[in-house]
């Protein structure tokens, strides 16, 4: 029998983020492509997970997550997002935020339905839509502040449009949607009877005095919002796969069934680690993340500028998009490879975040790195800039 793949396989391939990570390993570079977040795990989180293994937390848990974790997440949402939920009926712990989004799409939408997706978009959002038989309808965010026109949102809607994905703070551009913007989008959602999927996993990474606003707290949006989030970024535990979805009880039940089918449950001892970490860490830990990462943002933006790669300083999250039109190469990938080979720093080609050629002269850099590693990456970028600028000046002369 001839070797065959499903039709959906053509739309779900290895992401360029992972490709650049492999290329980075090949040359021994510094990986600023994948958002692995290699900063230290908070001690209370790590120690609680280690203890949980010894305590026997090594078997299946409830498919929606252990009670201790669901209660801890609910408390955190009340404290930091102003969102009151029932942890027993409105919360599903899943295998990472990607797993939560996949389960939500399977539970709430049908093949052929459309979802509005702001671009630049996170590639796994688009891949999830493709894998579940859904179609994306793209809405442009315009630099430098990544604004949108509500007219574009409305014109992107068709009779098949059923939902909208809002990533705030956004990967890859760092946009934080304001209260006014969320109100406008909420009006469109109400008028068109759309589900709001919100990816809020970077909620504690907001800079220059900005604040994350939970879309579900905007008047009129609570019952049509499915919040997707997790602790991977906050606790630097991207490999633990602890994410969750928050939704009205009737939706959460169905989301939980699909999460159970696909993932069974999130890793048991790691659920315990996150639950106890949430209970033991002081509010100052969460509040301090923005200040800590703002310093990292400023550092890499200065170095990118010195390298001749003009950055769009992000309002939140921990990625920065930078202009690469000064780099040689016939494609965004060629430009990224040139930088990796000459500077030893890996980034993600900008076309990974757009459905057209709008990102051809952009690249994404992740600054969720230990200070020593980030310092070395910045030093390499600055050295590259000095050398490349000199070479360009010689050619011009």
N, C-alpha and C positions, 0 to 999 in steps of 0.2 A: 504494500500500500504506500502511495507517495506521501512524503512528509508534508503535513499541512499545519497551519496555525489558524486560530480563529480570526475573524475579520477585525475584532477589536484589538488584536495584537499589533496591527499596523499603526494604531494611534497611541499605544503605550509602550515606549521604548526607554532605554536607560537615559536618565536625565543628563544634561550637559554639566550639571553640578557634580554628579558622580564621575562623569568622564574627566573633568578637570582635576578632580581629586586623584584619580589614577595617574593622570599625566604628571601631577605634582610629585607623587610618590616615585615615579620613574626617574625624575631628575633630581630628587632630593630637595625640592623647594619648600617654601613656607606656604601652607594651604590657607589662603584667604577666600577660597571659593565656597566650600561647604560650611554651613552654619553649625559646625560640630560643638561649638562653645566649650573649649577646653580649659576654662577657668575652674578653680577648685569647687568641689561639692561642699555645701555647708556641713560642718561636723555633725549637728544634730540629725540631719537627714541621712548621712552616710552611716553613722553609728546605729541609728534605729533600724536601718535595713539589715545591717550585719547581725544585730540582736534578734531580729525577726526570724532569720534562718535558723538560729540556734533554738528559738522558741517553738519551731515546728510549723511556721507559716510557709509550707512548701507544697500545698495541694490546691485544688481548684477553690476559687472564692465564688461568691454570688456574682452572676454575670454583669451586674450593674456596679460592682465594686464593694469592698468591705464597708460596713457601717461607719467605722471610725474615720475612714477617708472621706466618705460622702458628707459626713457631718462637718469635718474640717474644711472641705471645699465650700460648703454652704456658709460657714462662718466667715471665711475669707471673702466671699462674694459680698456678704453684707457689709463687711468692714471697708473694703477697698473699692467696690463697684456700686454700692448702694442698691444691690439687687437681693431681694428676699425670695428664697426658693424653698420648696419642700424637698429635702435630700432623699426622701424615700420614694417619691413619685416623679420628680422633675429633673433628675440627674442620672446620667449614665457614665460610668468610668469605662474607658475603652483603651485599646492599644495605641496610644499616642493620639494627638489631635487629628492626624491624617486618618487613622482608623475610625475616629468619631465622625468625621466628615463623610467618609465612605459609607458608613452605616446609615447616616442620616439621609444621604442621597438615595440609597437603596430603599429606605423605609418610606420616604415622602414623595418621591418623584417617579415618573414613568419614562421609559425609553422614548426619545423624541422630544421630551420637554426641554425648554430652554432656560438657561440661567445667565443673568447679567454678570459680567466679569470685568472689573476695572483693570485697565492695563497702564503701566506694567503690572503683570500678575505673577503670583507664585506658581511655578510650573506644576507642582503637585495638585493644586486646585484644578487646573485645566485637565491634567491626566486623570484625576478622579472623575470629572464629568465625562470624559471620553470613555473611561472604563465602565461606567454605569449606563452608557447609552444615551447620555444627555448632550445637548448642544450649547456651546457658549455663544453669547452675544456680547461683543466687546464694546466698552466705553472708555474713551481716552482720558487719561489724567495728563494735564499739560504742565511741563516744567516751567519755571524753577520750583514753584510751590505745589505742583501736582494737583491743580484745581480741575474741576469738571464743570460742564454746563448741563443744567438740568434738562435742557432741550435735547441734548444728546442721549441722556438716559431714557427719556420718553420715546425718542425716535428709534432707539434700539429695541424697544418692546414690540412683540408681535402677539397674535392670539395664542401662540404656543409658549409664551414666556410665563414661567411659574415661580421663579425665585431670583434672588439677587445675592451675590457674595460680597460682603464688605470686610476687608482685612484692615484692621486698625489697632495699633500702628502697623503700617503695611510693609510687607516683604515684597519687592526689594527696595522701594523708594523711600520708606520711612514716613510716609504721610500719616498724619493723625487727623481723622475726620472730626470736624468741629460740630458743636451742638446744632448750629444753623444748617450745616450740610446734612447732618443726620435727620433733621426735621424735614428738609426738602425730599430726601430719599424716602423717608417714611411716608410722606404724602403720596409719592408715586406708588409705593408698595400697597398702601391702603386702596388707592384708586384702581390699581390693577390686580388687587388681591394676590400679592406676591408673598412668598416666604422669604424672610431675611436670614441668610446664613451669615454669621459673623465670626471671623477668626480673630481672637483677641489674645493670642498667646504671648504677645510682646507688651502687654498692658503696663508692666512696670519699667518699661524703657521709653521714657518721654523726656525731652530735653528743652532747655531754655524756658523753663517755667510752664511748659504746656502740661495739660492733664488729659489722660485717657478718659473718654466718655463711653460707658457701656451702652450700646444702642438699645438694649432691652429696657433701659430706664427712661428712654424718650417716651413721652405720653403717647399712648395708642399703639405702641410697638411690642409690648411684652408678649402677647399671645401669639404673635406671628414670627417671633424671633427664635432661632436655634443658635445658641452660643456655642462655639467650638473653641476649646482652650486646653490648657495643660500646664504642667510644671517643668517641662523639659528645659526651657530657656531660663526661667527664674532660678532654678536650682542647679543649672549646668548638668543635667542628667538626660541628655538627648538620647542616649542608648537605653534608658530604662523603659521608655514607651508607656508613660502614664499621661493619658489625655482624658478629656471628658466632653460631653455634650449636655447642655441645659436647654430644656424645652418644656412646653405645656405637657401635662401628664399624658394626654392621649397620644402625643407624638413621641414622648420619651419611652413609653412602653414599646412601641414598634421599633424605635432605634435600638433599644436594648436587645430585642430579639435578633436583629441582624448582627449586632456586635457579638452576641453569644454564638451565633452560627459561624461567623468568620474567625473570631479570635478566642472564643470561650470566655477568657477573662484576662485582664492585665496581670503581669507577674505579681504573685501574692506577697512575697517579702518586700518588694519594692513599693507596693501600695502602702504597706505598714510604714516604711521609711518616710514616704512623702506625708502621710497622715500625721505622724509624730513630729516631723519637721515643721509642718504648718502650725502645730500646737505649741511648739517650744520656741520658735524663732520670734523675736520681738518685732513690732511694726517697723522699727528703725531699719531692719534688714531690707525690707521691701522698698521703703522710702529711699534708702541709700543707693539702690541700683541705678537710678537715673543719674545721680551725680557721678558715680563711678564710671558709668559707660559714656557719659557726656565727655569726660576727659579723654577716653579712648577715641571717641568720634573726632574730637578736635585734633588729636594727634595724627590720625590717619589722613584727615582732610588736608592738613598742612603738608604732609609728605606727598600726597597725591598731587597737590598743586605744584610742589617742587619737582615732581616727576613729569610735569607737563600734561597731567591728566586732571582737568578741571572737575572738581567734585560738586555734586548737589548735596549740600549738607542736610542729612535727614533730620526730621523733627522727632522721630522715634525709631524703635527697633534697633538692630545692630548691624545694619548693612548700609553701604553708601554706593550710589551709582556715580560713575565718573565718565567724563567724555574721553573717548579714545581716538578721535579723528587725527591726532598727531602721530599715531602709531602706524607703521607700515603693515600692509596685509590686504589681501583681496576680499577677506571676509572677517566677520567678528571673531571667529575661532582662530584665524590666522593671527589677528592682532593679539588675542589673549595668549597664544602660544609664543609669539615674539617676546612679550613681556615676561613670560615664565622662563624662557630660555636665556634671556639677557639679564633679567633682574633676579630670577629665582623666586618669584612671587606669583602664586596662582590666583586667578580671578575667574568669574563666570562671564562668558560672552553675553552681551546685552540682548541679542536676538532670542535668548532663552525666555524672555519675559514679555515678548510681544508676538502678535500673530502675523505681523507684517514686517516691514523693514525699518520701523521707527526706532528700534534699538540697535541698529547696525554700528553706531558710533558710541556705544555705551558698554560699560562693564560693571559688574557688581563685586564689591570687596566686603568681606565679613571682618568686623573688628572685635568679635567676641573671643578674644585671645588673652592668655596670660601676658602680663605686662612685658616680660622679658622677650617673649616671642613676637609680640606686636612691635616692640622697639626695634628688633632685628629686621622685621619686615619693612618698617618705615625707613630704617637706615638703607636698606637695599633699594627702595624706591627712590630715595633722595640721591643715592650714588648713580642709579640708572639715569635720573633726570640730568645730573651734571654731565655725565658722559654723553648722553643722547643729545643734549642741547649743544654741547661742544661739537659733536659730529655734524649736526644740522647746520651750525654756524659755519663750519669749514666748507661744507658743500655749497652754502650760499655765497661764500667768498670766492 
